[in-house]
Amino acid sequence: MKLDGLDVAIAGAGVGGLALGTMLARSGARVTLYDQMEAPRPVGSGFVLQPTGAQVLAAIGLLAPVAARGRRVDRMVGRLRDGGKPVLDVRYRSDEFGIAVQRVALFDVLFEAARAAGVTFETSARISGVEPGEHPRFVFVDGQRSTPADLVIDTMGANSPIGNRPDSELSYGALWATVPFPKGGVFQENLLEQRYDRASRMAGVLPVGTAREGAPAMATFFWSLRTTDYAAWQTAGRNAWLEAVGRLWPEAVPLAAVAEPVHARYRHLTRQPVLGRHALKIGDAWHATSPQLGQGANMALLDAASLASALIHAEDIGAAIGQHLRQRQMHVHSYQFLSHCLTPFYQSDSRLLPALRDHLIAPVTTLPGIRSIISTLVTGDLLDPVGRLRLPEAFARTCRRGEKHREDEGSAL
């Protein structure tokens, strides 16, 4: 269908919302993106852009600037406390790798692309619901309605107030901090490292490159923490935390010493993606998980590309939504199931599950055939989610349109 003149309203200026807004605006849609912040800004620390997410960014011409700021990751290794027995060793296939990147770096690229494509931003917009219909609208907390649109999409993440489910919060969250990467030390620039003490304690170090050109190289340091223990952690103070880090991973103490951690809570939920006629959810607003499989941002990019591609290829909005769901539901449900099953092995109070992980599952994953399966799961390639989306056909011309728009802006300066 032709998207010229299609009015689209998106809630949430995160990875999924910005990517979707860019794709649709480049195809001719009039896109308004609502965000609750006074000015759009990223939320979260670093993550690994997997081959699936990278293919989406490549299809819309945005992979190169993101990769330039990130760090190539070839391997993920997890050991028991103080550098002991390896219980996780995931390597990418020879022709693949991850890109570890700061969220601010990805946000900047996506935000500038959305602005260049003509997306309109409405800030300080606190949305509480959706009024579906032929021309759906967002409902704000003060009872006001947004301008009617042809399509509205909730990309407000796991904490979206639309269909909120408080019972979906997981017992374990994490402390996240972006810290200077210690060059010349024990940490490698192409390696995600983790340390475990059973499943109740986990720490990790991920090199995440630079926020922008000329900025120093950074790393993400994360520390698992039961949500109910966060207040006690604050009361105990930094010295107590540094002692705990030292017991688990002495080499990571200098990172924790300069960290200004933010507490993140996680949810595991699968909401109904369709909110009513011409209204739906994508990304974590539809399917949120713990970060154990590292798929959150990548799944949001896949959802955005799937919906945009479906709108371009389908005859009308209803058909496009149906096509989008057929393209994504199996992949989404598979990773929801895997995350639900695997998370307790790494974040829980269980004593049995980490013992099984260390003494049974870990040795099996070193077998060549099993190693390949694990790599497929971590990269997000299970069930070939990208191949279903017809990305080159959908976005080749929109990529050219985006490049021309930037050239026109440059010539006008």
PyMOL commands that set and color helices and strands:
alter all, ss='L'
color gray80, all
select helices_A, chain A and resi 15-26+51-59+63-69+81-83+103-117+166-168+227-236+238-248+250-258+283-285+291-293+296-313+317-346+352-364+368-379+391-412
alter helices_A, ss='H'
color red, helices_A
select strands_A, chain A and resi 7-11+30-34+46-49+71-73+75-80+86-91+98-102+120-122+127-131+137-140+151-154+172-180+191-197+201-209+218-226+262-264+269-270+274-276+279-281+287-288
alter strands_A, ss='S'
color yellow, strands_A
deselect
rebuild
show_as cartoon
